[in-house]
Amino acid sequence: MQIPLLIWILHFTNLTRGLDRTKILRHRRSSSGSRLCPAGCASCSALNGCLSCKPRLFFHLELDGMRQRGTCLSSCPRGHYGMRSPHINTCTRCKEDCAFCFSENFCTRCHPGHFLFRGKCESSCPNGLTPNTALRECTECTVGCEVCVRRNVCVRCRADLYFLHGQCHLTCPSGSEPDVQLMQCIPQVHCEVGEWTEWGPCIRKRSMRAYRRGEVTRTRQVLRPPSVYGEPCPHVSETRRHPMFSMAGCGELDCSVNALTPSKLTEEVGNTCATDSSSSATIPECAICLQSCVHPEVPEDFLERPVLLSPEELKAAAAGVTQSAGTGGGSCGDYAWYYEGRNGWWQYDERTSRELEEAFAKGRKSTEMLIAGFLYVADLENLVQYRRNEHGRRRKIKRDAVNIPKKGVAGLRLDPEPAPTPALPAVSPAAANGVSWPDGSRTF
C-alpha cells in the first residue's frame, strides 16, 4: 500500500516540474521573438515579416523576391490607399489607370496616357477641356491655347497664334513684334544714336567746281540697332556746303565761319581777284554772289538789296521763260511750284521747281532739295517743306499756274521796293545792324 502511494507522489512531482519548464520556454521564445520584430509590428515571423501591426498603423504586403513580407507603415505608399477597420488597417492598391489615389473611387494622379477628370482617369477629355500631358489632367484653357498649366497660364499656343507671357495673340500687342520662327512676341527695339560730333574740316571736291564751295561733315554713332519692326535709325552723317571756302585763283581763305566778316571778305576777295585774274587759267566765281571775279565790285548795300538777276531775267523766270528755251513753259508745262512766305506766295527758282515737278510726275511722296546750303524735304502729299534735320519748322508749298500773282522768285521781288529817302529817323546801332529780307523777315 505504501509503495504505490510513493510512486504516485513522485509522478505528480515530475509532472508539475514539466509544466513549469514549458512555461519558461514559451516566455523566453515570446520575449526573444518580440525583440526580433521590426518597428511597428505587434507580432512577426522570420519568414513572413510582420503578422500584425500596432494600433493606428497600416499593414502592407510588399514583395521580397518571390515572397511577400508584411510591413507596418504610418501611411500607405504611392499607388495605394489606406482602409481602416476595427480589427486591422490595410493598404489597398489603386486602380490600374490611377497612379495616386485617395480612395477606391477618387484618383489624384493618372498614369501616362490618361487624364484626370473629376477624380477619375479618362483616356480623353470631354468637350471644352484640353488634355494637359504635363499634369495628366483635363484643363480648361483659354481660346487658342493647346496646353496650359492653369486656365490663364498657357504654355503652348495654336500654330497660327503668337505666344507672349502665358497668353496667345493673333497679332502682337504694342511694344512687341512677331518672331515667325519661334511664333512668339518679342520686345520691340528702337534705334538709338549718340550725339553729333563737331563739324569736320572744310573740304572741296572736284565735282563742286561750279560753285567753288567746300563741304563740312559731322557724324554720330549707332548705340543700339533696331529690331525688324523697330523705329529705323535716323541719318548718321550730315554734310553741308560751307559758304566761305577758298576760291581757285583767288587765294586761300580760312574756311571757318568766324574767320572773316562779310565786308572784310568782300574787300579781300575783291582785291585778290583783281590781282590774280590775269594769272589764273580759269575765271573763278565769288563764293557769296556766285558771279565771276571779273566783276569784283560789290555794292555796300548788297546784302540788304541783292540783285542777282536783271529785272528782265527775273520777270522772264517768273513767267516761265528760260534763256535756253526762249519760250514759255515754266518748269513743266504751264505749272510752277511756290512756297508760302510771310507776305504771300513766292516762286521757287527754276532748278528747284523743275526737281519738284519731276518728283511730282513720278508719283513720289517726298523729295529732297538743296536750298541755300541746307537740305530740305518736300512732302508732296501734305504739301509742306522742312529741313531734314529740323522737322518742327514747316512751310506750305503748292503747285499752281506760272502766271498767278506772286511776290517774287526765290526771295527776289519782282517789283523792287523804292529806294529809301535820305531823311530817315535815327536808329540805334543794334537796329542798324539788322538785315531785312525780301519776304518781310528781319534778322540781327
Buried (B, 14 or more C-beta within 10 A) or exposed (E): EEEEEEEEEEEEEEEEEEEEEEEEEEEEEEEEEEEEBEEBBBEBBEEEBBEBBEEEBBBBBEEEEEEEBBBBBEEBEEBBBBBEEEEEBBBBEBBEBBBBBEEEEEBBBBBEEBBBBEEBBBEEBEEEBBBBEEBBBBBEBBEBBBBBBBEEBBBBBBEEBBBBEBBBBEEBEEEBBBBEEEBBBBEBBEBBBEEEEEBEEBBBEEEBEEBBBBBBBBBBEEEEEBBEEBEEBEEBEBBBBBBBBBBBBBBEBEBEEEEBEEEEBBBBBBEBBBEBBEEBEEEBBBBBBEEEBEEBEBEEEBBEBBEBBEEEBBBBBBBBBBEEEEEBBBBBEEBBBBBBBEEEBBBBBBEBBBBBBEBBEEEEEEBEBEBEEEBBBBBBEEBBBBBBEEEEEBBEBEBBEBEEEBBBBBBBBBEEEEEEEEEEEEEEEEEEEEEEBBBEEEEE
